[in-house]
Amino acid sequence: MPQGTSGRDETAAERADRLWGEMLQEVRVCQTGAQILFGFLISVVFTPRFATLPTFDRHLYVATVMLGAAATAALVAPTAFHRVLAGRGMKPELVRAAGHLITTGLALLALTITSALLLLLRTALHGSTTAWVLSGAVLLLFTTCWLVLPFLVLRREQRGSRPAAGGNGSSTGVAPPARA
C-alpha cells in the first residue's frame, strides 16, 4: 500500500474513509450544541418578556436566530452531501466539502453564541456597555481557542519538521489546493 500524506500506510480511499469518520465524530459535538441553542432561541420570541425588548434587542434577536439557523444548516450539510454522493467514489471531494462546511458552521456557531450572550447580557444588565465588553471577550476567546491556537500549533509543527515526501504537513484532514 502506498504511504499516505498522513504518515500512515493507507490508500487514498482508506484515507478518505478515515478522515470522513473523524469528521463525523467532530461534527456530532458541534451539531448537537447548535441544534439545542437554535431550539432555545426559537422559543424566546414566545415569552411574555420578549414584547418588552427595545427595538435594537429585537433586531439582535432576529440576527441571532438567523445565525443559529445558518450554523445548523452548515453543520448538518455534510450529512446531506454524504446522502447525495454516497457510493459514487467521491469520498475525497466529500471530505473537502465537509471540511469547509464544518469550518463555516463553527464560525457561525461562535457568532450565534456571542450574539445570544450579548442579547442576554443586555437584558440582564439593562443595556450596559459591560454587555458589549463581555460578549467581545467571549468572541475573542472563541477566536483564540478555535483559530489562533490551532494555527500556532500548526505553524510550530511545520517549522519543526518537514512533511514526508508528497505530504502536505496538514493534520486538518483537508488537503490544500494543488499548486500549479
N, C-alpha and C positions, 0 to 999 in steps of 0.2 A: 504494500500500500504506500502511496506517496505521502510524504510528510506534509501536513497542512501548515498554514501560516501561524497557527497557534502553538506550534511546537509539539503537537500531538500527531500520532501516527493514524491519520484518518483521511478518507477520500473527501472530495468536495461535498458530495451528497451527505456523508456522515457528519461533516462539519455543520452543514446547514441544518440537519436534523437536531444536532446537539444544541446549536445556537437557538433554534426555534423553541426547544424545550426550556432552555434557560430564560428566554424572553417571556414565555408563558408564566413561569414562576414569578418573575419580576413584576409583570403587569397585573397579576392577580391581587397583589397587595394594594397597588395604586387604584385599580379599577373599583375595588370594593369601597375604599375610602371615598372616592369621588362620587360613587352612586349614593352612598349614605348621606354625604354632605348635600348633594343635589336634592335628594328626597326631603331633607330637613328644610332646605331653602324654599322649596316649593310650598311647604306648609306655612311658612311665616306670613304670607300675604293673607291668610285666613284668620289670623289672630286679631282680637279687638285693638290691640296697641298699634297695629300697622297703619290704621286710618289716621293716627295722630302724628305720624312721622312727618318731618319737614320735607319739602319738595326735593331738596338735594339728597336726602336719605332714601327717598322712594326711587330716585334715579340710580343711586348707588346700588340699591337692592336689585333693580332690573339688570344693571350691568353685571352684578354678582351672579344672578341666576343664569344669564346668558353665558358667562364664563364657565359656570358649572356645567351647563348643557354641552358646551364645546369641549370641555375637558373629558366629560363622559363619552362623547362621540369619538374623540381621538383615542381614548384608552380602550374602547370596545371595538374600534375599527379593525385591529389585527385579526379578531375572530371572523369578521365578515370577509376580510381578504382571504383568510385561510379557506373559508367555505367556497369561495369562488375559484381559488387557484389550486385547491387540493387535488392531487392526482395528476397534475399537468406538468410535472417535472420543473416547477418554477420555485422551489423552496428557497434558493439563494435570493431571488427577487423579492419573495415574500419576507424574508428576514430583513433585507434592506428597507423595504417599505414600512414594515412593522417598527423597525428601529426609529425611523423618522416620526411615525405616528406617536410612539411612546414618548419620545423627546418632546414633541409638541404638546401631548397630553399632560406631561409633568409640568411644563411651563404654565399651561392654562390652569392646572390644579393649584400651583403656587399662587397665581394671581387670584383665583377663586377664594382660596383660604385667606389671603391677605385682605381682599376687599370685604369678605364676610366679617373678618376681625375688625376692620375699620368701621363697618356698619354697627357691629355690636358695641364697640368701644365708644363710638359717637353717641349711641343711645345711652349707654351706662354712665358716660362722663359728661353728658349734656353738650355735645358738640365741641368739647375741649380740644385744644391743639395737641394735648397729650395723646389723644387717639391716633392722630396722624403720625406722631413720632414713634409710638409703639408699633403701629402697623408697618411703618417703614423699616423698623428694626427687624420685624419678623420677615419681611421681604428680603432684607439683607441676609438674614440667617438662611433662608431657603437658597438664595443665590450662592452663598458661601458653601453650604453643605452639598448642594446638588450640582454646582458648576465649578466653582473655584477650586475646592479641594480635590475633586477627581482630576481636573486638568493639571493641578500641581503634581499630583502623584504620577500622572501620565508623562508629564514633562521630565520629571526626575528619572523615571524609568527609561525614557528614550535617551536621556543624556548618559545614563549609567551603563547601558548595554546596547549592543547592536542587534537588530532582529535577525532571525535566521534567514538564509538565502531565500529570496522570494517573499519574505514576511513583511508585514506592514507595521509591526510593533504595536498594533492596536489590540486592546483587550475588550473593546466595546462590542465586538461581535458584528460590527458593521464595517465592511471594508471601505476604505476611502476610494474616491473615484480614480479610475485608471489614469495614469499620466501618459501624455502623448509623446 
